[in-house]
Amino acid sequence: MAASTPAIKPYQRSAAIAYAHEWAFRRNPSFADFSEMGGDCSNFVSQALLAGGAVMNETKDTGWYYHSLNSRAPSWSSVPFLFNFLTKNKGRGPFGHMVPLDQIWPGDIVQLKFAGKPDFSHSLLVVAAGSPPAPQNILIAAHSYDSDNRPLDTYSYVEARGIHIGGIRL
């Protein structure tokens, strides 16, 4: 008997964006604050994904989940692990694929690479995007460098990658 295909539900972009606006300059006490542990950016983006209807993937080490500071997947709070989970996930939870910035939608994610850093090191949630989307009209919300409605082109980065959230597998 063939394995069944998981059901897919839509990602509630407006709910993720509303969450990002509400918590951009504060910390939700339901989650640990990673500001002093390398940054809170991917933790904040993961919280917004959860608010957008994402379900957790409880697969130890390679899933996407948060129960406490000491019970979480690396993808919840790490830029490269979040990218790998979202772009390779074939199981339960949110999934997406890499897109150029001119194909980004509100509710998607942008990750930045900075000069002198070997890898991408900052995750941002897109809260608005002009037509066509471009760094000067893509607005983001983020933690670590707490921001809301901040134009992407105000960051000094050497590379940006977009992650379009395709949906949520149940």
N, CA, C and O of each residue as an XYZ file, in Angstrom:
680
protein
N       0.845     -1.173      0.000
C       0.000      0.000      0.000
C       0.894      1.241      0.000
O       1.850      1.315      0.772
N       0.596      2.190     -0.839
C       1.390      3.415     -0.951
C       1.155      4.316      0.252
O       0.066      4.351      0.824
N       2.200      5.041      0.618
C       2.074      6.000      1.721
C       1.140      7.122      1.303
O       1.171      7.568      0.156
N       0.313      7.574      2.230
C      -0.627      8.644      1.904
C       0.092      9.991      1.870
O       1.062     10.215      2.593
N      -0.399     10.862      1.029
C       0.152     12.205      0.917
C      -0.450     13.056      2.022
O      -1.667     13.054      2.205
N       0.390     13.795      2.772
C      -0.166     14.616      3.843
C      -1.072     15.712      3.276
O      -0.820     16.252      2.199
N      -2.119     16.023      4.019
C      -3.012     17.120      3.638
C      -2.260     18.443      3.786
O      -1.395     18.582      4.651
N      -2.593     19.395      2.946
C      -1.962     20.710      2.994
C      -3.031     21.749      3.267
O      -4.093     21.747      2.645
N      -2.735     22.642      4.209
C      -3.641     23.755      4.462
C      -2.914     25.052      4.133
O      -1.685     25.108      4.174
N      -3.667     26.082      3.811
C      -3.026     27.360      3.471
C      -2.370     28.009      4.686
O      -2.823     27.859      5.821
N      -1.323     28.711      4.416
C      -0.625     29.546      5.396
C      -1.426     30.837      5.542
O      -1.761     31.482      4.549
N      -1.726     31.206      6.768
C      -2.513     32.413      7.046
C      -1.565     33.610      7.175
O      -1.185     34.014      8.274
N      -1.205     34.152      6.030
C      -0.226     35.234      5.975
C      -0.629     36.431      6.829
O       0.203     37.004      7.531
N      -1.886     36.804      6.770
C      -2.326     37.992      7.524
C      -2.178     37.779      9.029
O      -1.865     38.725      9.752
N      -2.395     36.569      9.511
C      -2.233     36.277     10.943
C      -0.757     36.333     11.334
O      -0.425     36.832     12.409
N       0.133     35.826     10.476
C       1.578     35.892     10.752
C       2.045     37.341     10.788
O       2.839     37.720     11.650
N       1.558     38.146      9.863
C       1.936     39.564      9.804
C       1.402     40.316     11.021
O       2.111     41.136     11.603
N       0.167     40.043     11.405
C      -0.415     40.688     12.597
C       0.412     40.345     13.834
O       0.661     41.212     14.672
N       0.838     39.093     13.953
C       1.689     38.678     15.065
C       3.002     39.460     15.044
O       3.449     39.961     16.076
N       3.607     39.560     13.881
C       4.883     40.273     13.758
C       4.740     41.737     14.180
O       5.597     42.270     14.886
N       3.663     42.377     13.748
C       3.449     43.776     14.155
C       3.278     43.883     15.678
O       3.814     44.795     16.308
N       2.526     42.941     16.258
C       2.260     42.991     17.703
C       3.519     42.802     18.537
O       3.672     43.444     19.577
N       4.428     41.926     18.095
C       5.577     41.543     18.921
C       6.921     42.068     18.417
O       7.957     41.680     18.958
N       6.941     42.923     17.415
C       8.208     43.392     16.830
C       9.124     44.067     17.851
O      10.343     43.918     17.774
N       8.563     44.796     18.792
C       9.395     45.534     19.748
C       9.281     44.996     21.176
O       9.717     45.643     22.129
N       8.692     43.810     21.313
C       8.561     43.167     22.617
C       8.844     41.688     22.453
O       9.018     41.195     21.339
N       8.890     40.990     23.564
C       9.105     39.541     23.550
C       7.871     38.857     24.118
O       7.367     39.237     25.175
N       7.391     37.844     23.404
C       6.263     37.047     23.869
C       6.767     36.172     25.018
O       7.693     35.385     24.823
N       6.179     36.293     26.209
C       6.669     35.519     27.352
C       6.468     34.008     27.215
O       6.994     33.247     28.026
N       5.721     33.564     26.210
C       5.536     32.126     25.987
C       6.755     31.469     25.359
O       6.821     30.243     25.261
N       7.737     32.289     24.926
C       8.920     31.774     24.257
C      10.169     32.355     24.898
O      10.146     33.475     25.409
N      11.257     31.596     24.873
C      12.545     32.107     25.354
C      12.993     33.247     24.448
O      12.610     33.313     23.280
N      13.799     34.134     24.993
C      14.401     35.239     24.243
C      15.850     34.842     23.949
O      16.641     34.646     24.871
N      16.190     34.724     22.678
C      17.517     34.281     22.270
C      18.464     35.448     21.992
O      19.538     35.251     21.423
N      18.080     36.642     22.382
C      18.884     37.840     22.087
C      20.314     37.722     22.583
O      21.238     38.174     21.906
N      20.512     37.130     23.739
C      21.851     36.996     24.313
C      22.502     35.661     23.957
O      23.567     35.328     24.476
N      21.859     34.896     23.067
C      22.376     33.577     22.681
C      22.594     33.503     21.178
O      22.412     32.441     20.584
N      22.971     34.587     20.566
C      23.233     34.588     19.134
C      22.204     35.339     18.317
O      22.428     35.597     17.134
N      21.080     35.695     18.921
C      20.061     36.462     18.218
C      18.695     35.816     18.299
O      18.569     34.598     18.429
N      17.673     36.657     18.220
C      16.292     36.210     18.376
C      15.519     36.211     17.057
O      14.304     36.015     17.059
N      16.202     36.428     15.938
C      15.501     36.644     14.669
C      14.732     35.417     14.177
O      13.557     35.539     13.832
N      15.355     34.244     14.136
C      14.665     33.055     13.632
C      13.601     32.576     14.609
O      12.576     32.037     14.192
N      13.832     32.766     15.899
C      12.818     32.470     16.910
C      11.570     33.321     16.648
O      10.455     32.802     16.671
N      11.750     34.619     16.401
C      10.639     35.532     16.114
C       9.912     35.120     14.832
O       8.681     35.087     14.806
N      10.649     34.809     13.781
C      10.033     34.381     12.524
C       9.272     33.069     12.731
O       8.173     32.905     12.202
N       9.843     32.138     13.494
C       9.152     30.874     13.774
C       7.848     31.116     14.530
O       6.836     30.477     14.242
N       7.867     32.029     15.487
C       6.646     32.368     16.213
C       5.586     32.916     15.257
O       4.409     32.573     15.376
N       5.993     33.765     14.309
C       5.052     34.327     13.334
C       4.486     33.218     12.441
O       3.293     33.219     12.139
N       5.333     32.273     12.017
C       4.846     31.140     11.227
C       3.799     30.349     12.012
O       2.767     29.956     11.467
N       4.075     30.122     13.284
C       3.126     29.414     14.144
C       1.810     30.179     14.223
O       0.739     29.580     14.127
N       1.883     31.485     14.395
C       0.680     32.325     14.446
C      -0.076     32.284     13.116
O      -1.289     32.490     13.078
N       0.648     32.018     12.031
C       0.036     31.903     10.710
C      -0.548     30.528     10.429
O      -0.873     30.209      9.286
N      -0.679     29.723     11.460
C      -1.330     28.429     11.322
C      -0.406     27.243     11.155
O      -0.875     26.117     10.995
N       0.907     27.472     11.190
C       1.845     26.359     11.034
C       1.708     25.388     12.203
O       1.465     25.791     13.340
N       1.867     24.118     11.903
C       1.886     23.080     12.933
C       3.328     22.634     13.105
O       4.118     22.665     12.161
N       3.655     22.224     14.302
C       5.023     21.816     14.594
C       5.312     20.437     14.033
O       4.436     19.576     13.951
N       6.565     20.254     13.650
C       7.077     18.958     13.208
C       7.983     18.472     14.335
O       9.055     19.034     14.560
N       7.557     17.440     15.034
C       8.228     16.979     16.246
C       9.418     16.055     15.985
O       9.931     15.448     16.925
N       9.866     15.935     14.747
C      10.997     15.068     14.444
C      12.236     15.585     15.166
O      12.688     16.705     14.927
N      12.776     14.754     16.050
C      13.938     15.176     16.842
C      15.078     15.599     15.927
O      15.375     14.929     14.938
N      15.699     16.693     16.259
C      16.863     17.269     15.583
C      16.564     17.899     14.220
O      17.071     18.982     13.929
N      15.758     17.251     13.381
C      15.532     17.782     12.035
C      14.159     18.408     11.844
O      13.862     18.918     10.764
N      13.317     18.380     12.873
C      11.984     18.958     12.763
C      11.975     20.467     13.013
O      13.007     21.135     12.945
N      10.802     20.971     13.300
C      10.599     22.392     13.599
C       9.577     22.445     14.742
O       8.374     22.302     14.523
N      10.080     22.654     15.964
C       9.184     22.677     17.121
C       9.827     23.460     18.256
O      11.039     23.668     18.293
N       8.970     23.887     19.181
C       9.418     24.597     20.378
C       8.474     24.233     21.511
O       7.259     24.400     21.398
N       9.039     23.732     22.605
C       8.282     23.497     23.836
C       8.868     24.328     24.969
O       8.149     24.806     25.846
N      10.192     24.490     24.933
C      10.888     25.290     25.936
C      12.309     25.546     25.411
O      12.700     25.029     24.364
N      13.053     26.336     26.143
C      14.431     26.618     25.760
C      15.223     25.332     25.531
O      16.035     25.256     24.609
N      14.987     24.325     26.371
C      15.739     23.076     26.285
C      15.028     21.977     25.513
O      15.543     20.863     25.411
N      13.859     22.268     24.970
C      13.109     21.300     24.169
C      12.611     21.997     22.907
O      11.472     22.456     22.822
N      13.524     22.056     21.926
C      13.218     22.725     20.660
C      14.120     22.148     19.580
O      15.176     21.582     19.861
N      13.681     22.305     18.350
C      14.507     21.892     17.216
C      15.463     23.028     16.860
O      15.127     24.195     17.059
N      16.648     22.709     16.336
C      17.575     23.763     15.908
C      16.945     24.718     14.885
O      17.287     25.900     14.846
N      16.031     24.205     14.062
C      15.412     25.046     13.031
C      14.541     26.153     13.616
O      14.258     27.134     12.929
N      14.114     26.018     14.858
C      13.263     27.044     15.471
C      14.030     28.353     15.645
O      13.450     29.430     15.505
N      15.306     28.275     15.944
C      16.040     29.481     16.341
C      17.360     29.698     15.609
O      18.166     30.524     16.037
N      17.596     28.984     14.532
C      18.858     29.098     13.793
C      18.578     29.436     12.326
O      17.764     28.777     11.679
N      19.242     30.448     11.811
C      19.020     30.891     10.429
C      19.245     29.756      9.428
O      18.327     29.458      8.664
N      20.415     29.105      9.386
C      20.608     28.058      8.367
C      19.702     26.842      8.579
O      19.235     26.249      7.607
N      19.452     26.467      9.825
C      18.578     25.315     10.081
C      17.134     25.625      9.685
O      16.436     24.746      9.178
N      16.673     26.865      9.910
C      15.319     27.245      9.489
C      15.205     27.163      7.970
O      14.225     26.630      7.448
N      16.202     27.689      7.259
C      16.199     27.613      5.802
C      16.135     26.163      5.339
O      15.310     25.811      4.496
N      17.012     25.321      5.895
C      17.044     23.910      5.485
C      15.725     23.216      5.768
O      15.236     22.449      4.938
N      15.141     23.478      6.940
C      13.864     22.832      7.249
C      12.788     23.262      6.258
O      12.117     22.419      5.663
N      12.623     24.566      6.079
C      11.538     25.055      5.229
C      11.684     24.610      3.775
O      10.690     24.269      3.133
N      12.894     24.609      3.256
C      13.089     24.296      1.838
C      13.208     22.802      1.546
O      13.140     22.394      0.387
N      13.385     21.979      2.588
C      13.511     20.534      2.375
C      12.397     19.730      3.031
O      12.315     18.519      2.828
N      11.544     20.373      3.807
C      10.515     19.659      4.548
C       9.501     18.994      3.617
O       8.846     19.661      2.817
N       9.382     17.684      3.733
C       8.370     16.922      2.992
C       7.322     16.350      3.943
O       6.372     15.696      3.513
N       7.506     16.608      5.255
C       6.592     16.083      6.253
C       5.725     17.177      6.851
O       5.444     18.193      6.215
N       5.316     16.949      8.064
C       4.427     17.845      8.800
C       5.087     19.211      9.002
O       6.299     19.304      9.196
N       4.275     20.263      8.953
C       4.762     21.604      9.255
C       4.828     22.507      8.040
O       4.430     22.124      6.940
N       5.337     23.717      8.253
C       5.420     24.671      7.141
C       6.487     24.229      6.135
O       7.457     23.556      6.484
N       6.276     24.624      4.886
C       7.264     24.338      3.846
C       7.309     25.508      2.873
O       6.353     26.275      2.754
N       8.433     25.627      2.183
C       8.580     26.712      1.225
C       9.690     26.423      0.250
O      10.258     25.331      0.224
N       9.988     27.425     -0.552
C      11.094     27.298     -1.499
C      11.735     28.663     -1.700
O      11.115     29.703     -1.477
N      12.979     28.630     -2.124
C      13.724     29.858     -2.329
C      13.183     30.582     -3.558
O      12.894     29.971     -4.587
N      13.055     31.917     -3.421
C      12.601     32.747     -4.535
C      13.446     34.017     -4.591
O      13.987     34.445     -3.571
N      13.563     34.625     -5.776
C      14.209     35.935     -5.834
C      13.327     36.972     -5.148
O      12.120     36.775     -5.007
N      13.927     38.060     -4.730
C      13.174     39.080     -3.985
C      11.999     39.642     -4.765
O      11.018     40.068     -4.154
N      12.060     39.660     -6.084
C      10.935     40.215     -6.847
C       9.731     39.271     -6.900
O       8.716     39.587     -7.522
N       9.850     38.102     -6.239
C       8.734     37.159     -6.144
C       8.282     36.951     -4.701
O       7.536     36.015     -4.412
N       8.726     37.811     -3.808
C       8.410     37.668     -2.385
C       6.988     38.168     -2.120
O       6.531     39.110     -2.768
N       6.300     37.548     -1.183
C       4.955     37.951     -0.785
C       4.974     38.351      0.687
O       5.830     37.880      1.437
N       4.057     39.202      1.114
C       3.901     39.455      2.554
C       3.651     38.123      3.279
O       2.864     37.292      2.824
N       4.329     37.943      4.401
C       4.258     36.698      5.156
C       5.403     35.755      4.845
O       5.609     34.778      5.565
N       6.155     36.027      3.784
C       7.333     35.230      3.452
C       8.512     35.669      4.318
O       8.385     36.559      5.159
N       9.647     35.037      4.101
C      10.851     35.276      4.899
C      11.978     35.745      3.985
O      12.119     35.268      2.859
N      12.769     36.677      4.480
C      14.010     37.058      3.822
C      15.134     36.746      4.804
O      15.029     37.040      5.995
N      16.202     36.153      4.301
C      17.401     35.928      5.113
C      18.552     36.698      4.490
O      18.696     36.753      3.268
N      19.375     37.297      5.362
C      20.465     38.157      4.918
C      21.831     37.574      5.269
O      22.011     36.914      6.292
N      22.772     37.842      4.389
C      24.185     37.519      4.602
C      24.926     38.853      4.666
O      24.738     39.712      3.804
N      25.763     39.024      5.680
C      26.483     40.268      5.888
C      27.959     40.111      5.532
O      28.496     39.004      5.563
N      28.599     41.204      5.199
C      30.026     41.200      4.869
C      30.821     40.599      6.033
O      30.559     40.899      7.198
N      31.774     39.765      5.704
C      32.625     39.166      6.718
C      32.029     37.943      7.381
O      32.693     37.321      8.209
N      30.806     37.575      7.051
C      30.156     36.387      7.621
C      30.132     35.289      6.562
O      29.836     35.566      5.400
N      30.438     34.051      6.939
C      30.499     32.976      5.942
C      29.125     32.481      5.486
O      29.025     31.818      4.454
N      28.071     32.791      6.232
C      26.749     32.248      5.904
C      25.686     33.298      6.186
O      25.976     34.361      6.733
N      24.465     32.990      5.809
C      23.333     33.851      6.128
C      23.149     33.857      7.643
O      23.261     32.816      8.290
N      22.866     35.034      8.207
C      22.827     35.118      9.669
C      21.694     35.978     10.220
O      21.713     36.317     11.404
N      20.706     36.340      9.400
C      19.579     37.121      9.911
C      18.308     36.738      9.155
O      18.296     36.693      7.924
N      17.228     36.460      9.914
C      15.922     36.130      9.344
C      14.946     37.259      9.623
O      14.904     37.801     10.728
N      14.158     37.611      8.603
C      13.198     38.706      8.699
C      11.859     38.244      8.137
O      11.823     37.448      7.199
N      10.764     38.733      8.699
C       9.444     38.422      8.163
C       8.986     39.594      7.298
O       9.011     40.743      7.738
N       8.574     39.304      6.089
C       8.072     40.334      5.185
C       6.652     40.704      5.622
O       5.775     39.843      5.697
N       6.433     41.996      5.912
C       5.101     42.454      6.319
C       4.387     43.223      5.215
O       3.173     43.419      5.286
N       5.122     43.661      4.195
C       4.530     44.323      3.030
C       5.527     44.260      1.888
O       6.740     44.221      2.097
N       4.989     44.252      0.678
C       5.846     44.245     -0.511
C       5.152     45.032     -1.610
O       3.976     44.814     -1.900
N       5.892     45.944     -2.215
C       5.347     46.744     -3.308
C       5.206     45.920     -4.576
O       5.444     44.712     -4.583
N       4.817     46.591     -5.637
C       4.625     45.914     -6.910
C       5.445     46.605     -7.987
O       5.133     47.737     -8.358
N       6.483     45.956     -8.499
C       6.982     44.647     -8.070
C       7.806     44.776     -6.796
O       8.368     45.837     -6.523
N       7.880     43.701     -6.016
C       8.706     43.767     -4.808
C      10.163     44.063     -5.136
O      10.732     43.490     -6.064
N      10.755     44.963     -4.364
C      12.162     45.338     -4.506
C      12.652     45.772     -3.133
O      11.838     46.142     -2.286
N      13.964     45.738     -2.887
C      14.467     46.065     -1.548
C      13.941     47.379     -0.961
O      13.770     47.472      0.255
N      13.685     48.379     -1.777
C      13.201     49.650     -1.242
C      11.719     49.612     -0.862
O      11.265     50.469     -0.104
N      10.948     48.633     -1.375
C       9.528     48.579     -1.013
C       9.113     47.264     -0.362
O       7.923     46.986     -0.220
N      10.092     46.460      0.032
C       9.822     45.285      0.869
C      10.011     45.746      2.304
O      11.102     46.162      2.692
N       8.944     45.671      3.091
C       8.992     46.072      4.499
C       9.039     44.821      5.353
O       8.367     43.830      5.068
N       9.844     44.881      6.405
C      10.047     43.701      7.243
C       9.782     44.016      8.711
O       9.766     45.174      9.131
N       9.576     42.950      9.472
C       9.561     42.991     10.939
C      10.605     41.980     11.386
O      10.758     40.922     10.776
N      11.327     42.315     12.461
C      12.412     41.434     12.894
C      12.745     41.651     14.359
O      12.438     42.691     14.941
N      13.380     40.645     14.936
C      14.010     40.751     16.249
C      15.519     40.716     16.049
O      16.006     40.548     14.931
N      16.239     40.874     17.127
C      17.692     41.029     17.214
C      18.018     42.483     16.923
O      18.588     43.177     17.765
N      17.660     42.945     15.737
C      17.658     44.379     15.427
C      16.171     44.713     15.306
O      15.629     44.792     14.204
N      15.509     44.911     16.474
C      14.057     45.024     16.493
C      13.576     46.075     15.494
O      14.020     47.223     15.501
N      12.652     45.643     14.634
C      12.164     46.494     13.555
C      10.738     46.118     13.199
O      10.311     44.980     13.394
N      10.006     47.096     12.673
C       8.689     46.856     12.095
C       8.489     47.860     10.969
O       8.802     49.042     11.116
N       7.976     47.392      9.868
C       7.783     48.226      8.673
C       9.084     48.880      8.221
O       9.082     50.002      7.716
N      10.191     48.171      8.405
C      11.499     48.692      8.002
C      11.799     48.275      6.563
O      11.708     47.092      6.234
N      12.154     49.224      5.705
C      12.520     48.854      4.334
C      13.765     47.967      4.314
O      14.735     48.221      5.029
N      13.722     46.940      3.495
C      14.844     46.008      3.399
C      16.120     46.715      2.964
O      17.209     46.327      3.387
N      16.010     47.736      2.135
C      17.219     48.399      1.634
C      17.923     49.260      2.679
O      18.942     49.880      2.373
N      17.400     49.313      3.910
C      18.106     50.036      4.983
C      19.116     49.151      5.698
O      19.855     49.627      6.559
N      19.154     47.873      5.351
C      20.163     46.958      5.884
C      21.388     46.991      4.971
O      21.260     47.160      3.758
N      22.559     46.831      5.551
C      23.803     46.713      4.774
C      24.140     45.230      4.666
O      24.820     44.681      5.532
N      23.671     44.594      3.622
C      23.897     43.166      3.427
C      24.583     42.942      2.087
O      24.546     43.798      1.202
N      25.208     41.777      1.954
C      25.870     41.441      0.695
C      25.038     40.478     -0.148
O      25.248     40.369     -1.356
N      24.092     39.778      0.488
C      23.231     38.853     -0.243
C      21.936     38.667      0.528
O      21.928     38.649      1.759
N      20.840     38.530     -0.210
C      19.537     38.264      0.395
C      18.905     37.084     -0.332
O      19.029     36.950     -1.549
N      18.229     36.232      0.429
C      17.475     35.151     -0.194
C      16.052     35.182      0.354
O      15.836     35.409      1.545
N      15.104     34.955     -0.518
C      13.707     34.906     -0.124
C      13.259     33.476      0.029
O      13.700     32.590     -0.703
N      12.375     33.253      0.992
C      11.752     31.943      1.180
C      10.246     32.153      1.100
O       9.644     32.760      1.986
N       9.648     31.645      0.034
C       8.195     31.731     -0.134
C       7.563     30.561      0.600
O       7.876     29.402      0.329
N       6.676     30.872      1.526
C       5.978     29.814      2.275
C       4.839     29.295      1.425
O       3.915     30.033      1.084
N       4.912     28.002      1.080
C       3.935     27.396      0.182
C       2.696     26.889      0.879
O       1.643     26.771      0.253
N       2.794     26.585      2.166
C       1.662     26.060      2.900
C       2.126     25.304      4.133
O       3.270     25.411      4.574
N       1.188     24.536      4.666
C       1.455     23.782      5.890
C       0.934     22.357      5.697
O      -0.241     22.148      5.396
N       1.828     21.385      5.876
C       1.417     19.984      5.791
C       0.944     19.528      7.165
O       1.558     19.820      8.192
N      -0.154     18.812      7.147
C      -0.738     18.304      8.402
C      -0.343     16.868      8.678
O      -0.751     16.299      9.690
